């Protein structure tokens, strides 16, 4: 059956849309970093931002991404961390992409949040039996980074710059959340 020019253009348009729209959506879904990585590549830093957000998401308090925890972790890996920890964490951020591609055919940032969380749960189980494990390192640094950030210390934890009298063994229902000093 001979094709008209119109049929050819419609076919080309549909093909172009099928190829260009997912790429544009993926580019849109990957936000620009608001900080310059020191120990990580830009792609690793973007994956790290997603990971810290999945570890400590925003609820009624800001999440780890809003608290700048990924930049905190990057600075720690660049300036402070033991070389074994740094190398393990960086290799683990690369492993995220490799495992996502093996399991879902797409890089970590392109799979759904549910698929990302499932990968992280698998790493969490792995980390219980193998040390050092990149996910255990990232969880530890996420917790430290979050609760030493301003949002973590003032909004997630109660903050009192001049605490009152010391009263030990206070029931949790009286204080509500953990206190930051």
C-alpha positions as CSV (number, residue, x, y, z in Angstrom):
1,X,0.0,0.0,0.0
2,X,1.6,3.3,-1.0
3,X,2.0,5.9,1.7
4,X,1.2,9.5,1.2
5,X,3.4,12.2,2.4
6,X,0.9,12.9,5.1
7,X,1.0,9.3,6.4
8,X,4.8,9.5,6.4
9,X,4.8,12.8,8.3
10,X,2.3,11.4,10.8
11,X,4.4,8.3,11.3
12,X,7.5,10.4,11.7
13,X,5.7,12.7,14.2
14,X,4.5,9.7,16.3
15,X,8.0,8.2,16.3
16,X,9.5,11.5,17.2
17,X,7.0,12.0,20.1
18,X,7.7,8.5,21.4
19,X,11.4,9.1,21.5
20,X,11.6,12.8,22.5
21,X,8.9,13.0,25.1
22,X,10.3,10.4,27.5
23,X,13.8,12.0,27.2
24,X,12.4,15.4,27.9
25,X,10.4,14.1,30.8
26,X,13.5,12.4,32.3
27,X,15.5,15.6,31.9
28,X,12.7,17.6,33.6
29,X,12.4,15.1,36.4
30,X,16.2,15.5,37.1
31,X,16.4,18.8,38.9
32,X,19.6,20.9,38.8
33,X,21.8,20.7,41.9
34,X,21.8,23.7,44.1
35,X,25.3,22.9,45.3
36,X,28.6,21.9,43.7
37,X,29.8,18.4,44.5
38,X,33.3,17.9,45.8
39,X,33.7,14.1,46.1
40,X,30.9,13.0,43.8
41,X,30.1,13.5,40.1
42,X,26.9,15.4,39.3
43,X,25.0,12.2,38.5
44,X,26.1,10.6,41.8
45,X,25.1,13.7,43.6
46,X,21.6,13.6,42.0
47,X,21.2,9.9,43.0
48,X,22.4,10.8,46.5
49,X,19.7,13.5,46.8
50,X,17.0,10.9,45.9
51,X,18.4,8.4,48.3
52,X,18.5,10.8,51.3
53,X,15.0,11.9,50.5
54,X,13.9,8.2,50.5
55,X,15.7,7.6,53.8
56,X,14.2,10.7,55.5
57,X,11.3,12.1,53.5
58,X,9.4,15.3,54.2
59,X,6.4,14.8,56.4
60,X,5.1,17.5,58.7
61,X,8.7,18.5,59.0
62,X,11.2,19.1,56.1
63,X,13.0,16.1,54.6
64,X,16.6,15.4,54.2
65,X,16.7,16.9,50.7
66,X,15.3,20.3,51.9
67,X,17.8,20.2,54.8
68,X,20.8,20.0,52.4
69,X,21.9,16.6,53.6
70,X,23.3,15.4,50.3
71,X,25.7,18.4,50.2
72,X,26.6,17.6,53.8
73,X,27.4,14.0,52.9
74,X,29.4,15.1,49.9
75,X,31.5,17.5,52.0
76,X,32.1,14.7,54.6
77,X,33.2,12.3,51.9
78,X,35.5,14.9,50.4
79,X,37.0,16.3,53.6
80,X,36.6,14.0,56.5
81,X,35.6,10.4,55.7
82,X,38.0,7.5,55.9
83,X,39.1,6.5,52.4
84,X,37.4,3.1,52.8
85,X,34.1,4.8,53.7
86,X,34.4,7.3,50.8
87,X,35.2,4.6,48.2
88,X,32.5,2.3,49.5
89,X,29.8,5.1,49.4
90,X,30.9,6.4,45.9
91,X,30.9,2.8,44.5
92,X,27.5,2.2,46.1
93,X,26.1,5.3,44.3
94,X,27.3,3.8,41.0
95,X,25.8,0.4,42.0
96,X,22.4,2.1,42.3
97,X,22.4,2.7,38.6
98,X,23.7,-0.7,37.7
99,X,21.2,-2.5,39.8
100,X,18.3,-0.4,38.6
101,X,19.2,-1.1,35.0
102,X,19.5,-4.8,35.7
103,X,16.2,-5.0,37.5
104,X,14.1,-2.4,35.6
105,X,16.0,-1.6,32.4
106,X,16.5,2.1,33.4
107,X,18.9,4.1,35.5
108,X,18.0,4.7,39.2
109,X,16.7,8.2,38.6
110,X,14.3,7.1,35.9
111,X,12.6,4.3,37.8
112,X,9.6,5.0,40.0
113,X,9.9,6.0,43.7
114,X,8.4,2.6,44.7
115,X,11.1,0.8,42.7
116,X,13.8,3.0,44.2
117,X,12.5,2.3,47.7
118,X,12.5,-1.5,47.0
119,X,16.1,-1.4,45.9
120,X,17.0,0.5,49.1
121,X,15.2,-2.0,51.2
122,X,17.3,-4.8,49.6
123,X,20.5,-2.8,50.4
124,X,19.3,-2.3,54.0
125,X,18.9,-6.1,54.4
126,X,22.4,-6.7,52.8
127,X,23.9,-4.1,55.1
128,X,22.9,-6.2,58.2
129,X,25.4,-8.9,57.2
130,X,28.1,-7.1,55.3
131,X,30.2,-4.2,56.6
132,X,31.1,-1.7,55.5
133,X,28.1,-1.4,53.3
134,X,27.4,1.8,51.3
135,X,23.8,2.0,52.3
136,X,24.6,1.8,56.0
137,X,27.2,4.6,55.5
138,X,24.6,6.7,53.7
139,X,22.0,6.1,56.4
140,X,24.4,7.0,59.2
141,X,25.5,10.2,57.4
142,X,21.9,11.1,56.5
143,X,20.9,10.9,60.2
144,X,23.8,12.9,61.4
145,X,23.4,15.5,58.6
146,X,19.7,15.9,59.1
147,X,19.8,16.4,62.9
148,X,22.7,18.7,62.7
149,X,21.0,20.9,60.1
150,X,18.8,23.8,61.1
151,X,15.5,22.2,59.9
152,X,16.4,19.0,61.6
153,X,17.4,20.6,64.9
154,X,14.6,23.2,65.0
155,X,11.6,21.6,63.3
156,X,12.1,17.8,63.6
157,X,13.5,17.9,67.1
158,X,12.5,20.4,69.7
159,X,15.1,23.1,70.1
160,X,15.7,25.1,73.2
161,X,18.9,27.2,73.1
162,X,18.7,27.6,76.9
163,X,17.3,24.5,78.4
164,X,15.7,24.6,81.9
165,X,16.3,22.3,84.9
166,X,17.6,18.8,84.4
167,X,14.9,16.2,85.0
168,X,16.1,12.7,84.2
169,X,13.7,9.8,83.2
170,X,11.0,12.1,81.9
171,X,8.1,10.2,80.1
172,X,8.2,10.6,76.4
173,X,4.6,11.7,76.3
174,X,5.6,14.8,78.3
175,X,8.3,16.0,75.8
176,X,6.9,14.6,72.5
177,X,9.9,14.6,70.3
178,X,13.6,14.3,70.9
179,X,15.4,17.5,72.0
180,X,18.3,19.1,70.2
181,X,20.9,21.1,72.0
